[in-house]
Amino acid sequence: MTFSRAGARSAVQRRIRESAQPLVGLSHRIHAHPELAFEEERASAWVADALSTAGFEVRHGCCGLPTAVRATVGSGPLHLGFCAEYDALPELGHACGHNVIAAAAVGAGIGVAELVDELGLTVTVLGTPAEEGGGGKVFMLDRGAFDGLDAAMMVHPAAVETTAMPGVATAQFDVSYRGRSAHAGMRPELGINAADALTIAQVAIGLLRQQTRGVDLVQGIVTEAGSAANVIPESSRGRWIVRSDTPEALAQLKQRVQRCFEAGALGTGAELTTWPLGPDYADLRPDAELLALYRANAEALGRTFPELPAGIAGAATDMGNVSHRIPTIHPMLGLDCHPAVNHQPEFTAACITPEADRAVLDGATAMAWTAVDLATTGAVGG
């Protein structure tokens, strides 16, 4: 090798520091132009352009997904991937900090790009659309985007630093009932109340929660339930999310929740339709060896990992599905913004602060250093 491990790490850090302005600019630009799942046309193009400029061979619109990106450099035997997310949340914008994720992944790729021959690496940066419920990584995983990777990494902003988000298995779906409208005062007996069907289902779910485990969560919103008080609602709709600790437990919980919605149809005579919003997400299973390397590198940059309180419920990520196939890490970058947390408007604002800009560069460097460690030790977790 031309570089020692220390020399390679120094070169990586220097390259990322040299790229600090465009990387932070990329984060801010994505933040300023939020795009929803599978609509990330500008963000994916900006990610693809940045990687193309850095010498990556880029495929924009891969895996049958117009906003997916696969960019590769090098031809070494050790193949590592960095995942970039860039979709936003409805109304809240980048309240989950995907702008930081995208810029950090691009930065990690740029950091090691010039060393791939010396380190014996192939590096792929994957632009993965629609993490917020659409399951972009699941589609890309099933369509070969992760084939050949020995490990995959990404970082995610949060209120506090932690090595591994407690990622749970999750399913999201829409529900609708079709009834029959009627005058609510003159001839209510002619109607079939679709809103009542949804009410019965919600009551059944509320009672079901008494007989579920603490890790089993069912949450939902009503998106339609009639338009006038004197008209029996002929249609109602809702959006629901079901969470559990494993895919197997999730499948069982989904069946129980489905029966609650069937109760609404049975009780009112309304017709029930349910359909998934995307593929189910598996629980996140981070690789311990890979995570230990990342943590040591993050700590070397001055980042600290406080002890988290017990009982924090898990969130969902389609990176969980990746972790069931190949060694994977998904550490969280603390933005020192508590009590603001992910999916709040205050967190949207926190994702373009100086602390968030520092997280972009630290996350990129820690992942790139982890790639150097893997290349120079020959170890990949199992």
C-alpha positions as CSV (number, residue, x, y, z in Angstrom):
1,M,0.0,0.0,0.0
2,T,1.1,3.5,-0.7
3,F,-0.5,4.8,2.5
4,S,-0.2,3.5,6.0
5,R,-3.5,3.4,8.0
6,A,-2.6,6.6,9.7
7,G,-1.6,8.2,6.4
8,A,-4.9,7.1,4.8
9,R,-6.9,8.5,7.6
10,S,-5.1,11.8,7.4
11,A,-5.7,12.0,3.7
12,V,-9.4,11.2,4.1
13,Q,-9.9,13.9,6.7
14,R,-8.0,16.4,4.6
15,R,-10.1,15.6,1.5
16,I,-13.4,16.0,3.5
17,R,-12.2,19.3,5.0
18,E,-11.4,20.5,1.5
19,S,-14.9,19.6,0.5
20,A,-16.6,21.1,3.5
21,Q,-18.2,24.1,1.8
22,P,-19.9,22.1,-1.0
23,L,-20.9,19.3,1.4
24,V,-22.6,21.8,3.8
25,G,-24.0,23.6,0.8
26,L,-25.5,20.3,-0.5
27,S,-27.1,19.7,3.0
28,H,-28.6,23.2,3.0
29,R,-29.8,23.1,-0.6
30,I,-31.7,19.8,0.0
31,H,-33.1,21.2,3.3
32,A,-34.4,24.3,1.5
33,H,-36.1,22.3,-1.2
34,P,-37.9,19.4,0.6
35,E,-39.3,16.7,-1.7
36,L,-41.6,13.9,-0.6
37,A,-41.0,10.1,-1.1
38,F,-40.2,9.1,-4.7
39,E,-40.4,12.8,-5.8
40,E,-36.8,13.7,-4.9
41,E,-35.9,14.9,-8.4
42,R,-33.6,17.8,-7.4
43,A,-32.0,16.1,-4.4
44,S,-31.1,13.0,-6.2
45,A,-29.7,15.0,-9.1
46,W,-27.6,17.1,-6.8
47,V,-26.2,14.0,-5.1
48,A,-25.5,12.3,-8.5
49,D,-23.8,15.5,-9.8
50,A,-21.6,15.8,-6.7
51,L,-20.5,12.1,-7.0
52,S,-19.9,12.4,-10.8
53,T,-17.7,15.4,-10.2
54,A,-15.7,13.4,-7.7
55,G,-15.0,10.6,-10.3
56,F,-17.7,8.1,-9.5
57,E,-19.4,6.2,-12.2
58,V,-23.1,7.2,-11.6
59,R,-26.4,5.7,-12.5
60,H,-29.3,8.0,-11.8
61,G,-32.6,6.4,-11.9
62,C,-31.5,2.8,-11.2
63,C,-33.5,-0.1,-10.0
64,G,-36.6,1.2,-11.8
65,L,-36.8,4.1,-9.4
66,P,-36.4,7.5,-11.1
67,T,-34.9,9.1,-8.0
68,A,-32.5,6.3,-7.0
69,V,-28.8,6.7,-7.4
70,R,-25.9,4.2,-7.6
71,A,-22.5,5.6,-7.8
72,T,-19.3,3.5,-7.7
73,V,-15.6,4.1,-7.8
74,G,-12.7,1.6,-7.6
75,S,-12.4,-2.1,-8.3
76,G,-10.9,-3.5,-5.1
77,P,-12.0,-6.7,-3.5
78,L,-13.5,-5.1,-0.4
79,H,-16.8,-3.4,-1.5
80,L,-18.3,-0.9,0.9
81,G,-21.5,1.2,0.6
82,F,-22.7,4.5,2.0
83,C,-26.4,5.2,2.0
84,A,-27.8,8.6,1.3
85,E,-31.4,9.5,2.1
86,Y,-33.1,12.7,0.9
87,D,-36.9,12.5,1.1
88,A,-38.8,14.9,3.4
89,L,-41.9,14.7,5.5
90,P,-45.3,16.2,4.5
91,E,-45.7,19.7,5.9
92,L,-42.7,19.4,8.2
93,G,-40.0,19.3,5.5
94,H,-36.6,17.9,6.6
95,A,-37.7,17.2,10.2
96,C,-35.8,13.9,10.1
97,G,-32.6,15.5,8.8
98,H,-32.2,13.5,5.6
99,N,-30.3,16.5,4.2
100,V,-27.6,15.8,6.7
101,I,-27.7,12.1,5.8
102,A,-27.3,12.7,2.1
103,A,-24.4,15.2,2.5
104,A,-22.6,12.9,5.0
105,A,-22.8,9.9,2.6
106,V,-21.5,11.9,-0.3
107,G,-18.7,13.2,1.9
108,A,-17.7,9.7,3.0
109,G,-17.6,8.6,-0.6
110,I,-15.5,11.6,-1.6
111,G,-13.2,11.1,1.3
112,V,-12.1,7.7,0.2
113,A,-12.5,8.0,-3.5
114,E,-8.9,9.0,-4.2
115,L,-7.5,6.1,-2.1
116,V,-9.5,3.2,-3.4
117,D,-6.6,1.7,-5.4
118,E,-4.2,2.0,-2.5
119,L,-6.7,0.5,-0.1
120,G,-8.1,-2.2,-2.3
121,L,-11.6,-0.8,-2.2
122,T,-14.7,-0.6,-4.3
123,V,-16.9,2.2,-2.9
124,T,-20.6,2.6,-3.8
125,V,-22.8,5.5,-2.6
126,L,-26.4,4.7,-2.9
127,G,-29.0,7.4,-3.1
128,T,-32.1,5.7,-1.6
129,P,-35.4,7.4,-2.0
130,A,-38.6,7.2,0.1
131,E,-37.3,6.1,3.5
132,E,-40.3,7.8,5.1
133,G,-42.7,5.0,4.5
134,G,-42.0,4.2,0.8
135,G,-39.4,1.6,1.3
136,G,-36.9,2.7,-1.3
137,K,-34.1,0.6,0.1
138,V,-36.3,-2.5,0.1
139,F,-37.0,-2.1,-3.6
140,M,-33.3,-1.4,-4.3
141,L,-32.2,-4.4,-2.2
142,D,-34.6,-6.7,-4.0
143,R,-33.5,-5.3,-7.4
144,G,-29.8,-5.9,-6.8
145,A,-28.4,-2.4,-5.8
146,F,-26.8,-3.9,-2.7
147,D,-25.5,-7.0,-4.4
148,G,-21.7,-7.5,-3.9
149,L,-21.5,-5.1,-0.9
150,D,-19.5,-6.5,2.0
151,A,-21.0,-3.8,4.4
152,A,-23.3,-0.8,4.3
153,M,-23.2,2.4,6.4
154,M,-25.2,5.5,7.0
155,V,-25.5,8.1,9.7
156,H,-28.7,9.8,10.9
157,P,-29.2,13.0,12.9
158,A,-31.0,12.9,16.2
159,A,-31.3,15.0,19.4
160,V,-28.5,13.0,21.0
161,E,-25.6,10.8,19.9
162,T,-26.1,7.1,20.0
163,T,-24.5,4.1,18.2
164,A,-27.6,2.3,17.2
165,M,-31.2,3.5,16.9
166,P,-33.6,0.9,18.3
167,G,-35.1,0.1,14.9
168,V,-38.4,-1.9,14.9
169,A,-40.3,-3.8,12.3
170,T,-43.0,-1.7,10.8
171,A,-45.9,-1.8,8.4
172,Q,-47.9,1.2,7.1
173,F,-51.2,0.9,5.3
174,D,-54.4,2.8,4.3
175,V,-57.9,1.8,5.2
176,S,-61.2,2.8,3.6
177,Y,-64.8,2.0,4.2
178,R,-67.6,2.4,1.6
179,G,-71.1,2.8,2.9
180,R,-74.2,4.6,1.7
181,S,-75.1,8.2,2.2
182,A,-78.6,9.3,3.4
183,H,-80.2,12.3,5.1
184,A,-79.2,12.1,8.7
185,G,-82.4,13.5,10.0
186,M,-85.2,12.4,7.6
187,R,-84.1,8.9,6.6
188,P,-81.0,7.8,8.5
189,E,-82.1,4.2,8.3
190,L,-81.3,4.2,4.6
191,G,-77.6,5.0,5.2
192,I,-74.6,2.8,6.0
193,N,-72.3,5.0,8.1
194,A,-68.7,4.5,7.0
195,A,-67.5,6.9,9.7
196,D,-69.1,4.6,12.3
197,A,-67.2,1.7,10.8
198,L,-63.9,3.5,11.4
199,T,-65.0,4.4,14.9
200,I,-65.7,0.7,15.7
201,A,-62.3,-0.2,14.4
202,Q,-60.6,2.4,16.5
203,V,-62.4,1.3,19.7
204,A,-61.4,-2.4,18.9
205,I,-57.8,-1.3,18.5
206,G,-57.9,0.6,21.7
207,L,-59.1,-2.5,23.5
208,L,-56.6,-4.7,21.7
209,R,-53.8,-2.6,23.2
210,Q,-54.6,-4.1,26.6
211,Q,-53.5,-7.5,25.3
212,T,-50.4,-6.6,23.4
213,R,-46.8,-6.4,24.5
214,G,-45.0,-3.2,25.3
215,V,-43.1,-3.4,22.0
216,D,-46.2,-3.6,20.0
217,L,-47.6,-0.3,18.9
218,V,-50.6,0.7,16.7
219,Q,-51.1,4.3,15.6
220,G,-53.3,5.9,13.1
221,I,-55.0,9.0,11.8
222,V,-58.4,9.6,10.2
223,T,-58.1,11.3,6.9
224,E,-61.7,11.3,5.8
225,A,-64.9,10.9,7.8
226,G,-67.7,12.8,6.1
227,S,-68.3,16.4,5.0
228,A,-71.6,17.4,6.6
229,A,-73.2,16.6,10.0
230,N,-76.6,16.1,8.3
231,V,-75.4,13.5,5.8
232,I,-74.6,9.9,6.7
233,P,-70.9,9.5,5.6
234,E,-70.7,7.1,2.7
235,S,-66.9,6.9,2.9
236,S,-64.2,7.1,5.4
237,R,-60.4,6.7,5.3
238,G,-57.5,6.4,7.7
239,R,-53.7,5.8,7.6
240,W,-52.2,3.4,10.1
241,I,-48.8,2.2,11.2
242,V,-48.1,-1.0,13.2
243,R,-44.8,-1.7,15.0
244,S,-43.2,-4.7,16.6
245,D,-39.8,-6.0,17.5
246,T,-39.4,-8.6,14.7
247,P,-40.9,-9.3,11.3
248,E,-42.6,-12.4,12.7
249,A,-44.2,-10.6,15.6
250,L,-45.2,-7.8,13.2
251,A,-47.0,-10.3,11.0
252,Q,-49.0,-11.6,13.9
253,L,-49.9,-8.1,15.1
254,K,-51.0,-7.1,11.6
255,Q,-53.5,-10.0,11.6
256,R,-55.0,-8.9,14.9
257,V,-55.3,-5.3,13.8
258,Q,-56.9,-6.4,10.5
259,R,-59.6,-8.2,12.5
260,C,-60.4,-4.9,14.3
261,F,-61.0,-3.2,10.9
262,E,-63.1,-6.2,9.8
263,A,-65.2,-5.6,13.0
264,G,-66.0,-2.2,11.7
265,A,-67.2,-3.6,8.5
266,L,-69.2,-6.3,10.2
267,G,-70.8,-4.0,12.6
268,T,-72.0,-1.4,10.1
269,G,-72.3,-3.3,6.8
270,A,-69.7,-1.0,5.1
271,E,-67.3,-2.5,2.6
272,L,-63.6,-2.6,3.9
273,T,-60.5,-2.1,1.7
274,T,-57.0,-2.0,3.0
275,W,-53.8,-1.6,1.0
276,P,-50.1,-1.2,2.0
277,L,-48.3,2.1,1.5
278,G,-45.0,0.2,0.8
279,P,-43.1,-2.9,1.8
280,D,-42.8,-3.8,5.5
281,Y,-39.7,-2.6,7.3
282,A,-37.6,-5.2,9.2
283,D,-36.1,-4.5,12.6
284,L,-32.6,-2.9,12.5
285,R,-29.8,-5.3,13.4
286,P,-26.5,-3.4,13.5
287,D,-23.2,-5.2,13.1
288,A,-21.4,-5.1,16.5
289,E,-17.8,-5.1,15.1
290,L,-18.5,-2.5,12.5
291,L,-20.3,-0.4,15.0
292,A,-17.3,-0.5,17.4
293,L,-15.0,0.7,14.7
294,Y,-17.4,3.6,13.9
295,R,-17.8,4.6,17.5
296,A,-14.0,4.7,18.1
297,N,-13.7,7.0,15.0
298,A,-16.5,9.2,16.1
299,E,-15.0,9.6,19.6
300,A,-11.7,10.4,18.0
301,L,-13.4,13.4,16.4
302,G,-14.7,14.5,19.8
303,R,-18.2,13.1,19.6
304,T,-19.6,11.6,22.8
305,F,-22.2,8.9,23.4
306,P,-24.3,9.5,26.5
307,E,-26.2,6.7,28.2
308,L,-29.7,6.8,27.0
309,P,-32.7,6.4,29.4
310,A,-34.4,3.0,29.4
311,G,-37.7,2.5,27.6
312,I,-37.1,4.6,24.5
313,A,-39.4,3.2,21.8
314,G,-37.9,2.3,18.5
315,A,-38.4,4.1,15.2
316,A,-38.5,2.5,11.8
317,T,-36.1,2.5,8.9
318,D,-35.8,0.5,5.7
319,M,-32.1,0.2,6.5
320,G,-33.4,-2.6,8.8
321,N,-34.1,-4.7,5.7
322,V,-30.5,-4.2,4.5
323,S,-29.2,-5.2,7.9
324,H,-30.8,-8.6,7.6
325,R,-28.7,-9.2,4.4
326,I,-25.3,-7.7,5.0
327,P,-23.3,-6.1,7.9
328,T,-24.9,-2.7,8.5
329,I,-24.7,0.3,10.8
330,H,-27.0,3.2,11.4
331,P,-25.6,5.4,14.2
332,M,-27.2,8.6,15.2
333,L,-25.5,12.0,15.1
334,G,-26.5,14.2,18.0
335,L,-27.4,17.8,17.1
336,D,-27.5,19.0,20.8
337,C,-31.1,20.2,20.2
338,H,-33.0,18.5,23.0
339,P,-36.0,18.7,23.7
340,A,-36.5,19.1,19.9
341,V,-36.6,15.6,18.5
342,N,-37.1,14.0,15.0
343,H,-40.4,14.7,13.3
344,Q,-41.0,18.0,15.0
345,P,-40.8,21.5,13.4
346,E,-38.1,22.4,15.8
347,F,-36.0,19.6,14.6
348,T,-36.4,20.8,11.0
349,A,-34.8,24.1,12.1
350,A,-32.1,22.2,14.0
351,C,-30.9,20.4,10.8
352,I,-29.3,23.5,9.3
353,T,-27.6,24.8,12.4
354,P,-23.8,24.9,12.8
355,E,-24.1,21.7,14.9
356,A,-25.8,20.0,12.0
357,D,-23.1,21.2,9.6
358,R,-20.5,19.8,11.9
359,A,-22.5,16.5,12.0
360,V,-22.3,16.3,8.2
361,L,-18.5,16.5,8.2
362,D,-18.0,14.3,11.3
363,G,-20.4,11.7,10.1
364,A,-18.6,11.6,6.7
365,T,-15.2,11.4,8.3
366,A,-16.2,8.7,10.8
367,M,-17.7,6.5,8.1
368,A,-14.7,7.1,5.8
369,W,-12.3,6.2,8.6
370,T,-14.3,3.1,9.3
371,A,-13.8,2.1,5.6
372,V,-10.1,2.7,6.0
373,D,-10.0,0.5,9.1
374,L,-11.9,-2.3,7.3
375,A,-9.5,-2.1,4.3
376,T,-6.4,-2.1,6.4
377,T,-7.5,-4.9,8.9
378,G,-9.3,-7.0,6.4
379,A,-12.2,-7.5,8.9
380,V,-15.9,-7.2,8.1
381,G,-18.5,-8.1,10.7
382,G,-20.6,-11.1,10.5
